[in-house]
Amino acid sequence: MPAPSPALLSVDLDALAANFRTLERIGGAPAHPVVKADGYGLGAAACAERLMREGARTFFVARTREGEQLRAALGAGPAIYVLDGCLTGRAARLRAADLRPVLNTEAQLAEWRTTGGGRCGLQIDTGMNRLGFRPEQAPEPFAGLDLVLSHLACADDPSEPMNARQRDAFAAAATRYPGTVRSFANSGGVFLGESYAFDALRPGICLYGGGPEGRPDDRIRPVATFTAEVLQVRDVPTGESVGYSRGFVAEAPRRIATVGAGYADGVSRSYSPAGRVWVGGERRPIVGRVSMDVCAVDVTGVQVAVGDSVELFGPNRMLDDAAASAGTVAWELLTSVGARAPRRYVD
Ligand SMILES: *Cc1c(COP(=O)(O)O)cnc(C)c1O
């Protein structure tokens, strides 16, 4: 358990590396890590550097700016794809940082090619209706095209028939681009079977400790541990309330710990009323409204003192379970950990 701090995100880089190796083994193909949104909140540079030591040579980010920052951190060498593609007026910035846009539309393709072209990717939309060319509108092969990808809409649900439909549509569309790297499976897709792997996996959440089906999975190790410190412990008599708007009223005498993490740190207000944290060796409920800097935890009957560490998620409170109790998903929980919480890397 890391030393207490008002709110701290500890990142276990060995566990990140282990998840990377697990994904490559299960998928049977090289993994190109997705490190968008600052590595799902964990720190893109630190995560990518560690993953390079495991052999990763190609990364995905969403925004041009994320790509610029990652390039500055990693230096020349690794390939960095930008999922947003080549927006109007963006080509020069992409080239200056040696970024490869994932071209999504005719307009993006024209922008990239009329400004000089170069190495890039192409996204085929096989049914998600989000980004990319429809298969029947996919362009002819062209110089510089290194990678073609598509994205699964329901990879977290292996029973969803849309998965196979998308796979087959992608396989068919990709025959147009012989010799181009085909990338299809996100984290969930890695677990759907060999036929989903193609040439390069594109995992995000499972690298960072989320399960492929939105619940904890034995094969994936927790990577991020979000802890905060107990600031004060008090006895609340029957009938008194805790926090804003009398969000919790004690129906019996309760012992309440005020914990130094609030919604500005990523403890969403939607943690109340179902949120649970790990404290004093037990899972205890968050009570009342989460406020900006603190939340209240019912620690009645638990040995808890000022300065003790409370785990909001981590090895004792699995990320997917914490997300579910807050009415959200691991992706959102991780990426909403506030900038105020320092990141600490352990390996
Ligand atoms: C975010 C993203 C991924 C990674 O998805 P996970 O479910 O986190 O593994 C892969 N591909 C694309 C296009 C994405 O936008």
The ligand as an ORCA input file, in Angstrom:
! r2SCAN-3c Opt
* xyz 0 1
  C      -9.850      3.529    -27.793
  C      -9.653      2.685    -28.988
  C      -9.049      1.420    -28.891
  C      -8.745      0.751    -27.563
  O      -9.936      0.208    -27.047
  P      -9.991     -0.607    -25.675
  O     -11.398     -1.068    -25.593
  O      -9.656      0.356    -24.589
  O      -9.009     -1.697    -25.778
  C      -8.746      0.741    -30.060
  N      -9.071      1.267    -31.261
  C      -9.690      2.461    -31.402
  C     -10.023      2.953    -32.762
  C     -10.017      3.192    -30.274
  O     -10.659      4.364    -30.410
*
